[in-house]
Amino acid sequence: MELREIEIFLTLAEELHFGRTAQRLHLSQARVSQTIKKHERSIGALLFHRTSRVVRLTPIGEQLRDDLRPLLQAITDSTERARTAAAGRAGVLRVGTAASNTLELRPFWDAFRAAHPAWDLRVRYQPFSNAMTAVRQGDIDVYIGWLPMTEPDLTNGPVMFTEPMVVALALDHPLARGDTVNLEDLAGFEVIDTAGAFPSEYMDLFNPYQTPRGRTITRGPVTADLEQVFSATANGEVAQPLGGHAARYYQRPDLTYRSFRQDWTISWGPIWKSDNDSTGIRNLVAVLTDLGPRQL
């Protein structure tokens, strides 16, 4: 099995959709299908059950996925280390974040690069819906997300910044009539279904789905990224709480933002896999600790 074929199989095992797999790998759907059929002929068993609606792994496919995933990651990491050594660098630190406040985050990255110039720091957007999967699978080393994280296999770093929550609203939404919004008012409207939108680690965001007085907050549509959040909000489907920086970085003609009357804040910081004892992560944590948290 060639390296590209392994990549095709593992991507389909993750996406469980031939079209999305082809798009992600910049291949034709026919190429993806042919590769999987080739694997199945070689192994002598089906790797995927597929119908017109559903694609899912067979038990043999699951076993192959579990065996090949660390192999591909090891090859990728080895190649990256060789490139890094050839460039005279100490290593690569891959940071993912769904936070969009680039201006406020830039000083943290500049400080790391100044303190550790031999390290190649790469900061990329990481959708919140699969952020913890990316950390656990080693696609990124660190995720900048909401703290605290409660999963035992994940570690919280120092708080980088704290900000108030705001609520995004369609221009004609009833809650947009006032200058501020009472948290209790959310009980009368839907919010994004974070049970599907966010990893289970973040289920305390709405404590859960209740106002401070215990009124139920109705779950609306499930989304995978911010663009879907904004689309649902602009269409009047939800009244969506977001970190306050969204109001500065996502000014849209179809949305407005309101602050909450209550003191509702959220903290952001690094999260990584607990068994990842990388020098790059230790260096980043030291820099963030020295800088201390910022209030936005």
Buried (B, 14 or more C-beta within 10 A) or exposed (E): BEEEBBBBBBBBBBBBBBEBBBEBBEBEBEBBBEBBEBBBEEEEEBBBEBEEEEBEBBEBBEEBBEEBBEEBBEEBEEEBEEEBEEEEBBBBBBBBBBBBBEEBBEEBBEBBBEEBEEBBBEBEEBBBBBBBEBBBBBBBBBBBBBBEBEBEEBBBBBBBBBBBBBBBBBEEBEBBEEEEBBBBBBBEBBBBBBBEBBBEBBBEBBEEBBBEEEBEBEBBBBBEBBEBBBEBBBEBBBBBBBBBBBBBBBEEEEBBBBBBBBEBBBBBBBBBBEEBEBEBBEBBBBBBEEBEBBEB
